[in-house]
Amino acid sequence: MPARATAVKEVVDIGTRPVGTEARADLLYPGFKLLAMALTALPATVVGLSAPTGLELVSGIITGLWFALLPAALYRRWAMLSLPFVAAGLLLFAVFALPFNSPAFIVDFWSAAMMLILALPKR
């Protein structure tokens, strides 16, 4: 019986963390990833802010929020955790609000997809 109990305990202990440690997202460090995150949002910002319609202008405002959160993500965890939500919001906005196959839709869709992939936390 004791051998079985230790085997079960080992299986249970696989997914646990030591006491006192928390699952926290890392801060965004300056470097290539920060530059890539800024450059992927740039086309959507240019298309959004030079848009003739109000719907396309909203995508420019959302990417402006992304640019405001990037420097804050260097110092604050809440900003780093909010980056995927802003990217997902832009992606949902592009899919549901913008006319399909318009230049604004194509730029916003691919930019938001890359922004979301880059903003997801590492495991």
C-alpha positions in Angstrom: 0.0 0.0 0.0 2.7 2.6 0.7 4.2 2.2 -2.8 0.8 2.9 -4.4 0.2 5.9 -2.2 3.5 7.5 -3.1 2.8 6.9 -6.8 -0.5 8.6 -6.5 1.1 11.5 -4.6 3.7 11.9 -7.4 1.0 12.1 -10.0 -0.9 14.7 -8.0 2.3 16.8 -7.4 3.0 17.2 -11.1 0.7 20.1 -11.7 1.3 21.9 -8.4 3.6 24.8 -7.7 5.5 25.4 -4.5 3.7 27.4 -1.8 4.1 31.2 -2.2 4.6 31.3 -5.9 2.0 32.9 -8.2 1.4 32.6 -11.9 2.3 36.0 -13.2 2.8 37.3 -16.6 6.2 38.5 -17.4 6.8 42.2 -18.3 7.5 43.1 -21.9 11.2 43.6 -22.3 12.7 46.0 -24.8 14.0 44.3 -27.8 12.9 42.7 -31.0 9.5 41.6 -29.7 8.6 45.1 -28.7 9.7 46.4 -32.1 7.7 43.7 -33.9 4.6 44.5 -31.8 4.8 48.1 -32.8 5.5 47.5 -36.4 2.6 45.1 -36.8 0.1 47.7 -35.5 1.5 50.5 -37.7 -0.4 49.6 -41.0 -3.7 49.3 -39.2 -3.1 52.7 -37.5 -2.3 54.4 -40.8 -5.3 52.9 -42.6 -7.6 53.7 -39.6 -6.6 57.3 -39.1 -6.7 58.2 -42.8 -10.1 56.6 -43.2 -13.1 58.3 -44.8 -15.7 56.5 -42.7 -16.3 56.4 -39.0 -16.0 52.6 -38.8 -12.5 52.6 -40.1 -11.6 55.4 -37.8 -12.6 53.3 -34.8 -9.9 50.7 -35.8 -7.3 53.5 -35.8 -8.4 54.5 -32.3 -8.1 50.8 -31.1 -4.6 50.6 -32.5 -3.8 53.9 -30.9 -4.8 52.3 -27.6 -2.4 49.5 -28.5 0.5 52.0 -29.0 -0.4 53.6 -25.7 -0.2 50.3 -23.9 3.1 49.1 -25.4 5.3 51.5 -23.4 3.2 50.9 -20.3 3.7 47.1 -20.7 7.4 47.6 -20.1 6.7 48.6 -16.5 3.2 47.4 -15.5 1.8 43.9 -15.6 -1.8 45.1 -16.1 -0.8 46.7 -19.4 1.0 43.5 -20.5 -2.1 41.5 -19.6 -4.4 43.9 -21.5 -2.5 43.7 -24.8 -4.1 40.4 -26.0 -7.6 41.8 -25.2 -7.0 44.9 -27.3 -5.7 42.8 -30.2 -8.7 40.4 -29.9 -11.0 43.4 -29.8 -9.6 44.8 -33.0 -9.8 41.3 -34.6 -13.5 41.0 -33.6 -14.2 44.6 -34.8 -12.6 43.9 -38.1 -14.6 40.7 -38.7 -18.0 41.9 -37.6 -18.0 45.7 -38.4 -15.9 46.3 -41.5 -17.1 45.4 -45.0 -15.6 42.1 -46.1 -12.7 42.3 -48.6 -12.3 46.0 -48.2 -8.7 47.3 -47.8 -9.4 48.3 -44.2 -10.7 44.8 -43.4 -7.7 43.1 -44.9 -5.2 45.3 -43.2 -7.0 45.2 -39.8 -7.6 41.5 -39.9 -4.0 40.5 -40.6 -2.5 43.2 -38.3 -4.8 42.2 -35.4 -4.0 38.5 -35.9 -0.3 39.2 -35.7 -0.8 41.5 -32.8 -2.7 38.8 -30.9 -0.1 36.1 -31.7 2.7 38.3 -30.4 0.8 39.5 -27.3 -0.1 36.0 -26.1 1.9 35.1 -22.9 4.5 32.4 -23.0 4.0 29.2 -21.0 
